[in-house]
Amino acid sequence: MKLLIAIVQDADVNFLIDALTEEGYRITKLATTGGFLKKGNTTLLIGVEENELEEVLGIIESNCKKRNTKTNIINPSVESSILTNTVPIEITVGGATIFVIDVEQYIQL
């Protein structure tokens, strides 16, 4: 058995959860916040048998799309504690970050 920890942007998570539950997969949903953009995302915990791993990864890939967006990076002024300068940059967001972990034992009470 494998445990997938999938970090997904909030814009994609509802479509992903619908697609996974339609296929009979159970999910635990955790609200999380990214460190770089400091915006909400969702972390999903998904337990799957090893022979189902590729199917689940395919469902995640087809529902979590990358896209470009603009954001501002705030530069604090060296001479003052007031934040004065912002630098606009274009970044890629979306997609999913997935950790696949071997599960030694699974207990359901």
Long-range contacts (C-beta under 8 A, 24 or more apart in sequence): 1-47, 1-48, 1-49, 1-50, 1-102, 1-103, 1-106, 2-47, 2-48, 2-49, 2-50, 2-53, 2-100, 2-101, 2-102, 2-103, 3-45, 3-46, 3-47, 3-100, 3-101, 3-102, 3-103, 4-44, 4-45, 4-46, 4-47, 4-48, 4-53, 4-56, 4-57, 4-60, 4-98, 4-99, 4-100, 4-101, 5-43, 5-44, 5-45, 5-98, 5-99, 5-101, 6-43, 6-44, 6-46, 6-60, 6-96, 6-97, 6-98, 6-99, 7-32, 7-34, 7-41, 7-42, 7-43, 7-96, 7-97, 7-98, 8-41, 8-42, 8-43, 8-44, 8-60, 8-64, 8-96, 9-41, 9-42, 9-64, 9-93, 9-94, 9-95, 10-39, 10-40, 10-41, 10-42, 11-94, 12-63, 12-64, 12-65, 12-94, 12-96, 13-41, 13-42, 13-44, 15-63, 16-44, 16-59, 16-60, 16-63, 16-64, 16-96, 17-44, 19-59, 19-62, 19-63, 20-44, 20-46, 20-56, 20-59, 23-55, 23-59, 25-52, 25-56, 37-71, 37-91, 37-93, 47-103, 47-106, 53-100, 57-98, 60-96, 60-98, 61-96, 64-94, 64-95, 64-96, 65-94, 65-95, 66-92, 66-93, 66-94, 66-95, 67-92, 67-93, 67-94, 68-92, 68-93, 69-93
